[in-house]
Amino acid sequence: MKRRDFLAKTAATSTLIGLPTLGFNSCSQNTKKHITILHTNDVHSHIEPFKSSHPNYPNLGGIVNRAAIIERIRKENPNTLLLDAGDIFQGTPYFNYFGGEVEFKLMSKLKYDASTIGNHDFDNGITGLDKQLKYAEFDFIIANYDFKNTALEGKTKPYKIYQKDGIKIGVFGLGVELNGLVDPLLYKETKYLDPVEMTNEYTQILKHQEHCDLIICLSHLGYYYKSNPDKICDLNLAKLTKDIDLIIGGHTHTFLKKPTIAKNLNREHVLINQVGKWGINLGRIDFYFDESRNISAKGKSIIV
């Protein structure tokens, strides 16, 4: 893709919005605090770019190309977090042969800060996932899987707090219901906890006890289910809860050109973003904080 076309496409997908504490244009890009969130989802072991002959994604994707974009953005803004919304595993022979080692080692080289856990990350069983954790130099964050009496007990966190330029960022994770989706022999005694209840519990902690300036949910619940509108998903999670600023989604392989703006229980803005699958896109959300910690944001999907 020609650089001019690339820039035109990515520029067209940006949007500037206000978040819960402010109106749409109360904070400019020239404010003192600027935090960038980069994110992926459902990469599914796609390490190399698609071939030039691919009918839909010629030359797109690939971890080397993604690394170059991430490096450039980090040079622009050192106050950057890199997050993944799960389903790291399953999809190419890299996973079949190496069981996740390659994926975790490369994500570590890219300096991912955290990931949640997707259903396909159990494809070699919970012990298979546990076996590969030694190669992951980043946090696994999941609040609604209880791993008691399993190989993963004590090896994940419900949430993690990051500090960037004096801004306190709370990140918590949510996984999809495994029953009926994954063979119980693979996830063993893992218990699925209600995502809304867990969100209420951990946003209370992050907002009112930890006093986070920004709260992010790493979700593998899926964006929306047209055939079952009431099923828990990112859109419904936003409506049923409060205090989340950004939901980074996965599972449904939804390609969003720019973040969706939803309303929470308090009728405040929540950003929801998902960037499809296979590492074809990299999500970017830029948050701007004024001196009173009011927030505005813009987001886009970058073609890799």
N, C-alpha and C positions, 0 to 999 in steps of 0.2 A: 504494500500500500504506500502511495506517495505521501511524503510528510505533510504536504498541504492538505490533502484529503483527510489524513489522520487528525490534524489539528482542527479542521472544520467540523469533523464528526464529534470529537470530544468536546469542543467548545460549545456545541449546540445542545449538549446534554446537561449543562450546569443549571442550578437553580439556587437563588438566595432566599432563605426563609427565616422567619423568627421562630424561636423555640419557647418553651413554656413561660419564661419570665419576661417576655418582651413582645413588642409589635414587630412588623415585618422589616422595617428599615432602621431600627434603633441602634444598630451596631455596624460600623463599616469595616472593610478589610484592613484599614490602617490602625486598628486597635492594637494595644500592646501585647495581647496574648492570642496566639494562633496555634491551634492544635490540628494536626492532620491524622485522619484515620484511614488506613489502607486495608482492604479486606478481599478475601477470596471465599469461595464455597464450592463444594462438590467437584473438586479437582480430579478425583477418581484416578489417581496414579498416572496422570498424563504428564510425563516428564519432558517429552520432546514436542516440538511444534507439529501441527498437521502437515502432511505432504502438500506440495503445490498442486497436486492433482485432486485434492479433496473437493467434493462438490459443494460443500457448504462453508468450510473454514480453511481455505488454502493458506498455508504458511502462518496460521494464527496459533497462539498459545506457546507453550514451552517455557520451562522454568528459567532458562538463560535469558530469554527476552523479558520475562517478568522481573528478574533480578535487575536488569538494566534500568527499567522504569522505576523500580523501588529505590535504587541507588540515586537516581536523578532527583526524585522527590525528597529523599532524605537530605540531600545537599541543599535543596531549596528551603526545607524546613526540618531542622534536627528534632523538633518536637513532634515526632511521628510515631504512631502505634501501628503494628501490622498484625492483623487478626484473621482467623479462619473459622468458618461456621460448620465444619464437619464434612464427613464423607471424603476423607483424605485417601482412603484405600479403595481398591477394586476398580478395574477398568482396562488395564493393560498388563502385558507379561511382566512388567517390573514388579507388580504386586504378586503375581503367581509364582515367580521365582524367588523373590527376596522377602516377601511377607510384610512389607512396610518399612524395612530398614532404609531403603533408598529415599523414600518419601520424607521420612523424619530427618534423615541426615541433611537432605537438601533444604528442607524448611528451616533447619537450624542454621545452615549457612546463610540463608536469607534473613536470619535474625527475626523470625516470627516471635511475637510476644506471647500469644496464647491461641488456643483453639478449643472449640467444644467438640463433642463426640457425636458422630452420625451413625445411623444404623449399619451402614456398610463397613464401619470401622470394627464391627464385631464379626466380619466374615471369616476370619480365622479363629473365631472364638475369643472369649474374654482373656484366656491365657495367651493366645496369639498376640493380642493387642498389648498385654502386659509385657510380653517378651521383647517388644520393640521399643518400649518406653525409654530404655537406656540411651537410645539414639536421638531422643527429642530434647533439645535444650530450650524448651519453652513450656509454659503452663497448660495443663488441660483443665478447663473450667466447666463444670456441670453441676447445677443445683438440684435437678429433679431426678437424678439416678442415685439410689441408695446402693452402694457397692459392698455393704456389710456381708461378710462371709464369702467374699469373692477375691480373686487375685488382684483386683484393683482397689481393694479397701485401703484408704489412706493415701492413695496415689493421685487423686484429683482434688480440686478445690471448688467449692460452690461459687466463690467470687475471688477477685483479686483487685487490689487498688494500685494504680500506677500514678506516678507524679511526673508531669511534664511542664516545665517553666512555671512552677508554682500552682498549676492546675491539678486538682485531684480528680482522677478518672476511675470510677468503679465499673468493673466488668463482671457480669455473671452469665452463666450459660444454661440453656435449656435443650433437652433432647426429645425426640419424637417417641411416642408410645411404641415399645418394641414388640409387645404381644400381638401376634397376627402378622407381623412384618418380618420378624427375625425368629429363627428356630430357637426355642427356649434352651436347647442344649448349648447354644453358642453364648448366651448371656447369663446362663446359670441362675443364681439367686438374686440378680439385680432387680431392684424394685423401682417401678416408675411412680413418681410422685406428681401430684397435680401441678401443672405449670403455672396456673394463676395463683394458687396458694403460695408456691415457692417464690414467684415474682413479688407478691405482696410482702412476704417475709424479708426477702433480701433487698428490695428497694427501700424498705423501712430502715434496715441497717445502714445501707449505703448513703441514703439521703439524710437521715436524722441522727444517726449515731456516728457515722464516719464523716459526715458533712462533705460528701463528694460534690464537685462542681458539675460533673458530667457523668451520666449513668448510661452504660451500653449493655444491651442484651445480645449475647451470641446465641442465635436460635437455629436449631435444626428441626423446627416444627413444620415448616412449609409456609409459603406465602399466603395461599388461599385455595380452598377446595370448592369448585363450582358445584360439584355433584352433592356436596355436603356442607352447605354454608355455615352451619353451626359448629363444625369441627374446629377444635383449637388450632389456630394458625397465627401467623404474625399479625395479620389485620385484626383478628378477634382479640389477640393478646393485648394489643394497643388499646382497644376499646374498653377492655375489662379491668385495666390496671391504671396506675399513675406513676409518675416520677421517672419513667424511662425517657431518655432523650433520643436514643438511636437503637433500632433493632436491626442487626445484621443477620440476614436470613440464609437458609439453605434448604435442601431436601427436594423441593419442587422444581429445581432447575429453571427458575423464573428469570428471564432476561429483562431487567429494568434499565432503561436508558438513563434515568435519573431517579432519585429516591421518591417514594410515595410519601405524602404528608397525610397522616391520620390524626384523629383526635382521641385523647384518652378520657378517662372517667371525669376528669375536671375540665374537659373541652379544651385542653392544651395540646399543642403540636407535638407529634412524635414522628421522627423520620424512620422509614423502613426501606432498606435496600437489599437487593440480591443481584448477583451478577452472573446468573446462568449456570454454566458448568464447564468442566474440563480445562480451566485456566485460560479460557479465551478472553476473558475480561478481568480487569482489576478495578475494584470499587475504590472511590476516593471521596471522603467527606471532610470538608474543612470547617472547623468551628472557630468562631471569633468571639473573644470575651472583652467586654469593656471594663473599666475600673470598678464597676459595681457588680461584676460577674454576670451581667446580662449576656445572653448568647444569641448569635445568629449563625447560620450555616449555609453552605452550598455543597452540592454533590454532583458527581458524574460517574459514568462508567467508561473506563479507558480500555480501548481495544489493544490487546497484547499481540 
